[in-house]
Amino acid sequence: MGVNAISFIRKHWVGYLFLLPFVLLFVVFVVIPVIVALFTSFTNYNMLQAPEFVGLTNYKLLFLDDKIFLTALRNTLTFSFITGPIGYIMSFLAAWTINQLKMRNAFALAFYAPSITSGIAMSVVWLYIFSGDRYGLINNILINLGFISDPILWNMDPNYIMKIIILISVWMSTGTGFLVFLAGLQNVSREYYEAGSIDGIQNKFQELYYLTLPMVKPQLLFGAINSIVNSFGVFDIAVSVAGMPSPNYAGHTIVAHLYDYAFIRFQMGYASAIAIVLFLMTFLLGRIVMRILATRE
Protein backbone atom coordinates (compact mmCIF):
# COMPACT_ATOMS: atom_id res chain seq x y z
CA MET A 1 0.00 0.00 0.00
CA GLY A 2 2.88 2.35 0.86
CA VAL A 3 4.61 1.62 -2.44
CA ASN A 4 1.39 2.35 -4.36
CA ALA A 5 0.95 5.64 -2.52
CA ILE A 6 4.52 6.71 -3.28
CA SER A 7 4.16 5.81 -6.95
CA PHE A 8 0.85 7.69 -7.11
CA ILE A 9 2.49 10.81 -5.62
CA ARG A 10 5.40 10.57 -8.07
CA LYS A 11 2.96 10.26 -10.97
CA HIS A 12 0.91 13.31 -9.89
CA TRP A 13 3.67 15.42 -8.29
CA VAL A 14 2.79 18.46 -10.41
CA GLY A 15 -0.74 18.54 -9.01
CA TYR A 16 0.56 18.26 -5.44
CA LEU A 17 3.03 21.06 -6.18
CA PHE A 18 0.17 23.36 -7.19
CA LEU A 19 -1.77 22.28 -4.08
CA LEU A 20 1.16 22.96 -1.75
CA PRO A 21 0.68 26.77 -1.33
CA PHE A 22 -2.95 26.33 -0.26
CA VAL A 23 -2.06 23.51 2.14
CA LEU A 24 0.71 25.60 3.73
CA LEU A 25 -1.53 28.64 4.13
CA PHE A 26 -4.37 26.50 5.50
CA VAL A 27 -2.09 24.84 8.05
CA VAL A 28 -0.42 28.11 9.13
CA PHE A 29 -3.54 30.27 9.36
CA VAL A 30 -6.26 27.72 10.26
CA VAL A 31 -4.98 24.44 11.68
CA ILE A 32 -2.20 25.82 13.90
CA PRO A 33 -4.32 28.69 15.35
CA VAL A 34 -7.10 26.22 16.23
CA ILE A 35 -4.61 23.91 17.96
CA VAL A 36 -3.04 26.84 19.83
CA ALA A 37 -6.47 28.13 20.88
CA LEU A 38 -7.46 24.66 22.09
CA PHE A 39 -4.29 24.42 24.22
CA THR A 40 -4.66 27.99 25.52
CA SER A 41 -8.29 27.35 26.53
CA PHE A 42 -7.01 25.00 29.26
CA THR A 43 -4.71 27.66 30.72
CA ASN A 44 -4.78 30.93 32.63
CA TYR A 45 -2.88 33.23 30.29
CA ASN A 46 -2.74 37.05 30.39
CA MET A 47 -0.04 37.58 27.71
CA LEU A 48 2.41 38.88 30.34
CA GLN A 49 3.11 35.72 32.28
CA ALA A 50 3.66 32.16 31.18
CA PRO A 51 0.43 30.15 30.65
CA GLU A 52 -0.70 28.24 33.75
CA PHE A 53 -2.57 25.00 33.14
CA VAL A 54 -5.98 25.06 34.86
CA GLY A 55 -7.74 22.16 33.14
CA LEU A 56 -11.46 22.63 32.52
CA THR A 57 -11.76 25.64 34.84
CA ASN A 58 -12.35 28.11 32.01
CA TYR A 59 -15.18 25.98 30.61
CA LYS A 60 -16.74 25.53 34.06
CA LEU A 61 -16.68 29.29 34.63
CA LEU A 62 -18.07 29.86 31.16
CA PHE A 63 -21.20 27.74 31.57
CA LEU A 64 -21.76 27.80 35.34
CA ASP A 65 -20.70 31.26 36.51
CA ASP A 66 -20.65 33.60 33.51
CA LYS A 67 -24.22 34.85 33.19
CA ILE A 68 -23.17 37.39 30.57
CA PHE A 69 -21.87 34.57 28.35
CA LEU A 70 -25.18 32.75 28.67
CA THR A 71 -26.94 35.98 27.64
CA ALA A 72 -24.54 36.31 24.69
CA LEU A 73 -25.20 32.67 23.79
CA ARG A 74 -28.96 33.21 23.85
CA ASN A 75 -28.64 36.40 21.77
CA THR A 76 -26.39 34.70 19.23
CA LEU A 77 -28.65 31.68 18.88
CA THR A 78 -31.72 33.91 18.52
CA PHE A 79 -29.93 36.00 15.91
CA SER A 80 -28.60 32.97 14.03
CA PHE A 81 -31.84 30.99 13.88
CA ILE A 82 -33.69 34.05 12.55
CA THR A 83 -31.23 35.76 10.21
CA GLY A 84 -29.56 32.54 8.98
CA PRO A 85 -32.63 30.84 7.44
CA ILE A 86 -34.27 34.12 6.37
CA GLY A 87 -31.13 35.43 4.69
CA TYR A 88 -30.46 32.05 3.09
CA ILE A 89 -33.95 31.73 1.65
CA MET A 90 -34.04 35.37 0.54
CA SER A 91 -30.67 35.00 -1.24
CA PHE A 92 -31.83 31.94 -3.15
CA LEU A 93 -35.24 33.34 -4.07
CA ALA A 94 -33.65 36.60 -5.22
CA ALA A 95 -31.12 34.70 -7.33
CA TRP A 96 -33.84 32.45 -8.77
CA THR A 97 -36.05 35.42 -9.66
CA ILE A 98 -33.24 37.52 -11.13
CA ASN A 99 -31.97 34.58 -13.17
CA GLN A 100 -35.21 34.69 -15.14
CA LEU A 101 -34.92 38.41 -15.96
CA LYS A 102 -33.24 39.96 -19.00
CA MET A 103 -31.37 42.71 -17.07
CA ARG A 104 -30.03 40.25 -14.53
CA ASN A 105 -26.62 41.93 -14.17
CA ALA A 106 -28.08 45.25 -13.03
CA PHE A 107 -30.42 43.56 -10.55
CA ALA A 108 -27.59 41.33 -9.30
CA LEU A 109 -25.45 44.39 -8.57
CA ALA A 110 -28.32 46.05 -6.72
CA PHE A 111 -28.86 42.99 -4.51
CA TYR A 112 -25.16 42.35 -3.95
CA ALA A 113 -24.13 45.95 -3.20
CA PRO A 114 -25.17 46.01 0.51
CA SER A 115 -23.00 42.98 1.31
CA ILE A 116 -19.78 44.53 -0.07
CA THR A 117 -20.25 47.63 2.08
CA SER A 118 -18.77 47.65 5.55
CA GLY A 119 -21.18 46.63 8.28
CA ILE A 120 -20.11 49.67 10.29
CA ALA A 121 -20.82 52.00 7.36
CA MET A 122 -24.24 50.46 6.86
CA SER A 123 -24.93 50.75 10.57
CA VAL A 124 -24.29 54.49 10.38
CA VAL A 125 -26.98 54.80 7.70
CA TRP A 126 -29.42 52.69 9.70
CA LEU A 127 -28.63 54.60 12.89
CA TYR A 128 -29.97 57.73 11.18
CA ILE A 129 -33.15 55.81 10.37
CA PHE A 130 -33.46 54.56 13.96
CA SER A 131 -32.00 57.63 15.67
CA GLY A 132 -33.32 58.06 19.20
CA ASP A 133 -34.19 61.77 18.81
CA ARG A 134 -37.19 63.27 17.07
CA TYR A 135 -35.10 63.92 13.94
CA GLY A 136 -34.52 60.20 13.33
CA LEU A 137 -36.39 59.06 10.23
CA ILE A 138 -38.69 56.53 11.95
CA ASN A 139 -39.35 58.73 14.98
CA ASN A 140 -40.04 61.76 12.80
CA ILE A 141 -42.59 59.86 10.70
CA LEU A 142 -44.32 58.35 13.76
CA ILE A 143 -44.49 61.73 15.54
CA ASN A 144 -45.84 63.53 12.46
CA LEU A 145 -48.49 60.83 12.02
CA GLY A 146 -49.47 61.12 15.67
CA PHE A 147 -48.65 57.53 16.66
CA ILE A 148 -46.17 58.63 19.37
CA SER A 149 -45.56 61.86 21.26
CA ASP A 150 -42.04 61.19 22.52
CA PRO A 151 -39.20 59.72 20.41
CA ILE A 152 -38.33 56.07 20.95
CA LEU A 153 -34.73 55.29 21.92
CA TRP A 154 -34.38 52.50 19.37
CA ASN A 155 -30.71 51.69 19.95
CA MET A 156 -30.87 52.20 23.73
CA ASP A 157 -34.01 50.23 24.57
CA PRO A 158 -33.26 46.52 25.22
CA ASN A 159 -36.65 45.64 23.73
CA TYR A 160 -35.63 46.95 20.29
CA ILE A 161 -31.85 46.46 20.06
CA MET A 162 -31.78 42.85 18.85
CA LYS A 163 -34.68 43.47 16.46
CA ILE A 164 -32.76 46.32 14.79
CA ILE A 165 -29.58 44.21 14.55
CA ILE A 166 -31.57 41.39 12.94
CA LEU A 167 -33.25 43.80 10.48
CA ILE A 168 -29.92 45.31 9.36
CA SER A 169 -28.28 41.88 9.07
CA VAL A 170 -31.12 40.43 7.01
CA TRP A 171 -30.95 43.44 4.68
CA MET A 172 -27.20 42.84 4.21
CA SER A 173 -27.49 39.06 3.93
CA THR A 174 -27.68 38.81 0.13
CA GLY A 175 -23.94 38.51 -0.33
CA THR A 176 -21.58 35.80 -1.50
CA GLY A 177 -24.29 33.16 -1.24
CA PHE A 178 -26.48 35.16 -3.59
CA LEU A 179 -23.75 35.27 -6.26
CA VAL A 180 -23.04 31.56 -5.86
CA PHE A 181 -26.74 30.74 -6.21
CA LEU A 182 -27.00 32.93 -9.31
CA ALA A 183 -23.94 31.31 -10.89
CA GLY A 184 -25.27 27.83 -10.13
CA LEU A 185 -28.67 28.63 -11.62
CA GLN A 186 -27.09 29.97 -14.79
CA ASN A 187 -25.15 26.72 -15.21
CA VAL A 188 -28.29 24.56 -15.23
CA SER A 189 -28.83 23.55 -18.84
CA ARG A 190 -32.11 24.48 -20.49
CA GLU A 191 -32.30 20.93 -21.83
CA TYR A 192 -33.34 19.70 -18.37
CA TYR A 193 -36.29 22.10 -18.31
CA GLU A 194 -37.30 21.10 -21.83
CA ALA A 195 -37.18 17.43 -20.85
CA GLY A 196 -39.14 18.23 -17.69
CA SER A 197 -41.89 19.96 -19.65
CA ILE A 198 -42.21 16.84 -21.81
CA ASP A 199 -42.46 14.69 -18.66
CA GLY A 200 -45.32 16.74 -17.24
CA ILE A 201 -43.82 19.68 -15.34
CA GLN A 202 -46.29 22.51 -15.84
CA ASN A 203 -45.06 25.64 -13.99
CA LYS A 204 -42.00 27.40 -12.58
CA PHE A 205 -42.52 26.14 -9.04
CA GLN A 206 -42.53 22.51 -10.18
CA GLU A 207 -39.37 23.25 -12.15
CA LEU A 208 -37.84 24.72 -9.00
CA TYR A 209 -38.71 21.73 -6.81
CA TYR A 210 -38.06 18.83 -9.19
CA LEU A 211 -35.21 20.18 -11.34
CA THR A 212 -33.53 23.33 -10.06
CA LEU A 213 -33.00 22.45 -6.39
CA PRO A 214 -31.45 19.00 -7.07
CA MET A 215 -29.15 20.53 -9.72
CA VAL A 216 -27.77 23.29 -7.47
CA LYS A 217 -27.19 21.24 -4.31
CA PRO A 218 -23.46 22.12 -4.16
CA GLN A 219 -24.31 25.82 -4.25
CA LEU A 220 -27.04 25.30 -1.65
CA LEU A 221 -24.49 23.61 0.62
CA PHE A 222 -21.97 26.41 0.21
CA GLY A 223 -24.62 29.03 0.90
CA ALA A 224 -25.80 27.19 4.03
CA ILE A 225 -22.27 26.90 5.46
CA ASN A 226 -21.60 30.55 4.64
CA SER A 227 -24.86 31.59 6.29
CA ILE A 228 -24.04 29.65 9.48
CA VAL A 229 -20.56 31.15 9.77
CA ASN A 230 -21.77 34.70 9.15
CA SER A 231 -24.72 34.48 11.55
CA PHE A 232 -22.67 33.05 14.42
CA GLY A 233 -19.87 35.57 13.79
CA VAL A 234 -22.02 38.69 14.12
CA PHE A 235 -20.07 41.45 15.85
CA ASP A 236 -19.52 44.73 13.99
CA ILE A 237 -23.19 45.47 13.35
CA ALA A 238 -24.16 44.68 16.95
CA VAL A 239 -21.39 46.89 18.38
CA SER A 240 -22.14 49.73 15.95
CA VAL A 241 -25.86 49.73 16.77
CA ALA A 242 -25.82 49.22 20.53
CA GLY A 243 -22.21 49.75 21.61
CA MET A 244 -20.23 47.44 23.87
CA PRO A 245 -21.54 46.57 26.32
CA SER A 246 -25.06 47.19 25.07
CA PRO A 247 -27.85 48.18 27.53
CA ASN A 248 -28.67 45.12 29.66
CA TYR A 249 -26.43 43.19 27.22
CA ALA A 250 -29.42 43.03 24.86
CA GLY A 251 -27.13 43.09 21.80
CA HIS A 252 -24.19 41.21 23.31
CA THR A 253 -22.99 38.29 21.15
CA ILE A 254 -20.47 35.49 21.60
CA VAL A 255 -17.91 37.23 19.39
CA ALA A 256 -18.37 40.46 21.37
CA HIS A 257 -17.81 38.48 24.58
CA LEU A 258 -14.70 36.93 23.07
CA TYR A 259 -13.42 40.36 21.98
CA ASP A 260 -14.04 41.74 25.47
CA TYR A 261 -11.94 39.09 27.22
CA ALA A 262 -9.25 38.85 24.53
CA PHE A 263 -8.50 42.48 23.61
CA ILE A 264 -9.85 44.51 26.55
CA ARG A 265 -9.19 42.29 29.57
CA PHE A 266 -6.36 40.28 27.94
CA GLN A 267 -7.56 37.01 29.50
CA MET A 268 -6.48 34.89 26.57
CA GLY A 269 -7.15 31.54 28.19
CA TYR A 270 -10.78 32.41 28.89
CA ALA A 271 -11.17 34.03 25.45
CA SER A 272 -9.78 30.88 23.82
CA ALA A 273 -12.39 28.79 25.66
CA ILE A 274 -15.10 31.05 24.21
CA ALA A 275 -13.54 30.68 20.75
CA ILE A 276 -13.48 26.87 21.03
CA VAL A 277 -17.14 26.77 22.06
CA LEU A 278 -18.05 28.98 19.08
CA PHE A 279 -15.93 26.81 16.78
CA LEU A 280 -17.63 23.61 17.97
CA MET A 281 -21.10 25.12 17.54
CA THR A 282 -20.44 26.22 13.95
CA PHE A 283 -18.63 22.97 13.14
CA LEU A 284 -21.45 20.74 14.39
CA LEU A 285 -24.12 22.77 12.61
CA GLY A 286 -22.00 22.68 9.47
CA ARG A 287 -21.74 18.90 9.65
CA ILE A 288 -25.51 18.59 10.05
CA VAL A 289 -26.07 20.80 7.01
CA MET A 290 -23.51 18.81 5.02
CA ARG A 291 -25.32 15.57 5.79
CA ILE A 292 -28.58 17.10 4.59
CA LEU A 293 -27.36 18.87 1.45
CA ALA A 294 -24.26 16.94 0.39
CA THR A 295 -24.50 15.45 -3.10
CA ARG A 296 -24.36 11.68 -3.03
CA GLU A 297 -23.36 9.75 -6.10
C-alpha positions as CSV (number, residue, x, y, z in Angstrom):
1,M,0.0,0.0,0.0
2,G,2.9,2.3,0.9
3,V,4.6,1.6,-2.4
4,N,1.4,2.3,-4.4
5,A,0.9,5.6,-2.5
6,I,4.5,6.7,-3.3
7,S,4.2,5.8,-7.0
8,F,0.8,7.7,-7.1
9,I,2.5,10.8,-5.6
10,R,5.4,10.6,-8.1
11,K,3.0,10.3,-11.0
12,H,0.9,13.3,-9.9
13,W,3.7,15.4,-8.3
14,V,2.8,18.5,-10.4
15,G,-0.7,18.5,-9.0
16,Y,0.6,18.3,-5.4
17,L,3.0,21.1,-6.2
18,F,0.2,23.4,-7.2
19,L,-1.8,22.3,-4.1
20,L,1.2,23.0,-1.7
21,P,0.7,26.8,-1.3
22,F,-3.0,26.3,-0.3
23,V,-2.1,23.5,2.1
24,L,0.7,25.6,3.7
25,L,-1.5,28.6,4.1
26,F,-4.4,26.5,5.5
27,V,-2.1,24.8,8.0
28,V,-0.4,28.1,9.1
29,F,-3.5,30.3,9.4
30,V,-6.3,27.7,10.3
31,V,-5.0,24.4,11.7
32,I,-2.2,25.8,13.9
33,P,-4.3,28.7,15.4
34,V,-7.1,26.2,16.2
35,I,-4.6,23.9,18.0
36,V,-3.0,26.8,19.8
37,A,-6.5,28.1,20.9
38,L,-7.5,24.7,22.1
39,F,-4.3,24.4,24.2
40,T,-4.7,28.0,25.5
41,S,-8.3,27.3,26.5
42,F,-7.0,25.0,29.3
43,T,-4.7,27.7,30.7
44,N,-4.8,30.9,32.6
45,Y,-2.9,33.2,30.3
46,N,-2.7,37.1,30.4
47,M,0.0,37.6,27.7
48,L,2.4,38.9,30.3
49,Q,3.1,35.7,32.3
50,A,3.7,32.2,31.2
51,P,0.4,30.1,30.6
52,E,-0.7,28.2,33.7
53,F,-2.6,25.0,33.1
54,V,-6.0,25.1,34.9
55,G,-7.7,22.2,33.1
56,L,-11.5,22.6,32.5
57,T,-11.8,25.6,34.8
58,N,-12.4,28.1,32.0
59,Y,-15.2,26.0,30.6
60,K,-16.7,25.5,34.1
61,L,-16.7,29.3,34.6
62,L,-18.1,29.9,31.2
63,F,-21.2,27.7,31.6
64,L,-21.8,27.8,35.3
65,D,-20.7,31.3,36.5
66,D,-20.7,33.6,33.5
67,K,-24.2,34.9,33.2
68,I,-23.2,37.4,30.6
69,F,-21.9,34.6,28.3
70,L,-25.2,32.8,28.7
71,T,-26.9,36.0,27.6
72,A,-24.5,36.3,24.7
73,L,-25.2,32.7,23.8
74,R,-29.0,33.2,23.8
75,N,-28.6,36.4,21.8
76,T,-26.4,34.7,19.2
77,L,-28.7,31.7,18.9
78,T,-31.7,33.9,18.5
79,F,-29.9,36.0,15.9
80,S,-28.6,33.0,14.0
81,F,-31.8,31.0,13.9
82,I,-33.7,34.1,12.6
83,T,-31.2,35.8,10.2
84,G,-29.6,32.5,9.0
85,P,-32.6,30.8,7.4
86,I,-34.3,34.1,6.4
87,G,-31.1,35.4,4.7
88,Y,-30.5,32.0,3.1
89,I,-34.0,31.7,1.6
90,M,-34.0,35.4,0.5
91,S,-30.7,35.0,-1.2
92,F,-31.8,31.9,-3.2
93,L,-35.2,33.3,-4.1
94,A,-33.7,36.6,-5.2
95,A,-31.1,34.7,-7.3
96,W,-33.8,32.4,-8.8
97,T,-36.0,35.4,-9.7
98,I,-33.2,37.5,-11.1
99,N,-32.0,34.6,-13.2
100,Q,-35.2,34.7,-15.1
101,L,-34.9,38.4,-16.0
102,K,-33.2,40.0,-19.0
103,M,-31.4,42.7,-17.1
104,R,-30.0,40.2,-14.5
105,N,-26.6,41.9,-14.2
106,A,-28.1,45.3,-13.0
107,F,-30.4,43.6,-10.6
108,A,-27.6,41.3,-9.3
109,L,-25.4,44.4,-8.6
110,A,-28.3,46.0,-6.7
111,F,-28.9,43.0,-4.5
112,Y,-25.2,42.3,-3.9
113,A,-24.1,46.0,-3.2
114,P,-25.2,46.0,0.5
115,S,-23.0,43.0,1.3
116,I,-19.8,44.5,-0.1
117,T,-20.3,47.6,2.1
118,S,-18.8,47.7,5.5
119,G,-21.2,46.6,8.3
120,I,-20.1,49.7,10.3
121,A,-20.8,52.0,7.4
122,M,-24.2,50.5,6.9
123,S,-24.9,50.7,10.6
124,V,-24.3,54.5,10.4
125,V,-27.0,54.8,7.7
126,W,-29.4,52.7,9.7
127,L,-28.6,54.6,12.9
128,Y,-30.0,57.7,11.2
129,I,-33.1,55.8,10.4
130,F,-33.5,54.6,14.0
131,S,-32.0,57.6,15.7
132,G,-33.3,58.1,19.2
133,D,-34.2,61.8,18.8
134,R,-37.2,63.3,17.1
135,Y,-35.1,63.9,13.9
136,G,-34.5,60.2,13.3
137,L,-36.4,59.1,10.2
138,I,-38.7,56.5,11.9
139,N,-39.4,58.7,15.0
140,N,-40.0,61.8,12.8
141,I,-42.6,59.9,10.7
142,L,-44.3,58.4,13.8
143,I,-44.5,61.7,15.5
144,N,-45.8,63.5,12.5
145,L,-48.5,60.8,12.0
146,G,-49.5,61.1,15.7
147,F,-48.6,57.5,16.7
148,I,-46.2,58.6,19.4
149,S,-45.6,61.9,21.3
150,D,-42.0,61.2,22.5
151,P,-39.2,59.7,20.4
152,I,-38.3,56.1,21.0
153,L,-34.7,55.3,21.9
154,W,-34.4,52.5,19.4
155,N,-30.7,51.7,20.0
156,M,-30.9,52.2,23.7
157,D,-34.0,50.2,24.6
158,P,-33.3,46.5,25.2
159,N,-36.6,45.6,23.7
160,Y,-35.6,46.9,20.3
161,I,-31.8,46.5,20.1
162,M,-31.8,42.8,18.8
163,K,-34.7,43.5,16.5
164,I,-32.8,46.3,14.8
165,I,-29.6,44.2,14.5
166,I,-31.6,41.4,12.9
167,L,-33.2,43.8,10.5
168,I,-29.9,45.3,9.4
169,S,-28.3,41.9,9.1
170,V,-31.1,40.4,7.0
171,W,-31.0,43.4,4.7
172,M,-27.2,42.8,4.2
173,S,-27.5,39.1,3.9
174,T,-27.7,38.8,0.1
175,G,-23.9,38.5,-0.3
176,T,-21.6,35.8,-1.5
177,G,-24.3,33.2,-1.2
178,F,-26.5,35.2,-3.6
179,L,-23.8,35.3,-6.3
180,V,-23.0,31.6,-5.9
181,F,-26.7,30.7,-6.2
182,L,-27.0,32.9,-9.3
183,A,-23.9,31.3,-10.9
184,G,-25.3,27.8,-10.1
185,L,-28.7,28.6,-11.6
186,Q,-27.1,30.0,-14.8
187,N,-25.2,26.7,-15.2
188,V,-28.3,24.6,-15.2
189,S,-28.8,23.6,-18.8
190,R,-32.1,24.5,-20.5
191,E,-32.3,20.9,-21.8
192,Y,-33.3,19.7,-18.4
193,Y,-36.3,22.1,-18.3
194,E,-37.3,21.1,-21.8
195,A,-37.2,17.4,-20.9
196,G,-39.1,18.2,-17.7
197,S,-41.9,20.0,-19.7
198,I,-42.2,16.8,-21.8
199,D,-42.5,14.7,-18.7
200,G,-45.3,16.7,-17.2
201,I,-43.8,19.7,-15.3
202,Q,-46.3,22.5,-15.8
203,N,-45.1,25.6,-14.0
204,K,-42.0,27.4,-12.6
205,F,-42.5,26.1,-9.0
206,Q,-42.5,22.5,-10.2
207,E,-39.4,23.2,-12.2
208,L,-37.8,24.7,-9.0
209,Y,-38.7,21.7,-6.8
210,Y,-38.1,18.8,-9.2
211,L,-35.2,20.2,-11.3
212,T,-33.5,23.3,-10.1
213,L,-33.0,22.5,-6.4
214,P,-31.5,19.0,-7.1
215,M,-29.2,20.5,-9.7
216,V,-27.8,23.3,-7.5
217,K,-27.2,21.2,-4.3
218,P,-23.5,22.1,-4.2
219,Q,-24.3,25.8,-4.2
220,L,-27.0,25.3,-1.6
221,L,-24.5,23.6,0.6
222,F,-22.0,26.4,0.2
223,G,-24.6,29.0,0.9
224,A,-25.8,27.2,4.0
225,I,-22.3,26.9,5.5
226,N,-21.6,30.6,4.6
227,S,-24.9,31.6,6.3
228,I,-24.0,29.6,9.5
229,V,-20.6,31.1,9.8
230,N,-21.8,34.7,9.1
231,S,-24.7,34.5,11.5
232,F,-22.7,33.1,14.4
233,G,-19.9,35.6,13.8
234,V,-22.0,38.7,14.1
235,F,-20.1,41.5,15.9
236,D,-19.5,44.7,14.0
237,I,-23.2,45.5,13.4
238,A,-24.2,44.7,17.0
239,V,-21.4,46.9,18.4
240,S,-22.1,49.7,15.9
241,V,-25.9,49.7,16.8
242,A,-25.8,49.2,20.5
243,G,-22.2,49.8,21.6
244,M,-20.2,47.4,23.9
245,P,-21.5,46.6,26.3
246,S,-25.1,47.2,25.1
247,P,-27.8,48.2,27.5
248,N,-28.7,45.1,29.7
249,Y,-26.4,43.2,27.2
250,A,-29.4,43.0,24.9
251,G,-27.1,43.1,21.8
252,H,-24.2,41.2,23.3
253,T,-23.0,38.3,21.1
254,I,-20.5,35.5,21.6
255,V,-17.9,37.2,19.4
256,A,-18.4,40.5,21.4
257,H,-17.8,38.5,24.6
258,L,-14.7,36.9,23.1
259,Y,-13.4,40.4,22.0
260,D,-14.0,41.7,25.5
261,Y,-11.9,39.1,27.2
262,A,-9.2,38.9,24.5
263,F,-8.5,42.5,23.6
264,I,-9.9,44.5,26.5
265,R,-9.2,42.3,29.6
266,F,-6.4,40.3,27.9
267,Q,-7.6,37.0,29.5
268,M,-6.5,34.9,26.6
269,G,-7.2,31.5,28.2
270,Y,-10.8,32.4,28.9
271,A,-11.2,34.0,25.5
272,S,-9.8,30.9,23.8
273,A,-12.4,28.8,25.7
274,I,-15.1,31.0,24.2
275,A,-13.5,30.7,20.8
276,I,-13.5,26.9,21.0
277,V,-17.1,26.8,22.1
278,L,-18.0,29.0,19.1
279,F,-15.9,26.8,16.8
280,L,-17.6,23.6,18.0
281,M,-21.1,25.1,17.5
282,T,-20.4,26.2,14.0
283,F,-18.6,23.0,13.1
284,L,-21.5,20.7,14.4
285,L,-24.1,22.8,12.6
286,G,-22.0,22.7,9.5
287,R,-21.7,18.9,9.6
288,I,-25.5,18.6,10.0
289,V,-26.1,20.8,7.0
290,M,-23.5,18.8,5.0
291,R,-25.3,15.6,5.8
292,I,-28.6,17.1,4.6
293,L,-27.4,18.9,1.4
294,A,-24.3,16.9,0.4
295,T,-24.5,15.5,-3.1
296,R,-24.4,11.7,-3.0
297,E,-23.4,9.7,-6.1
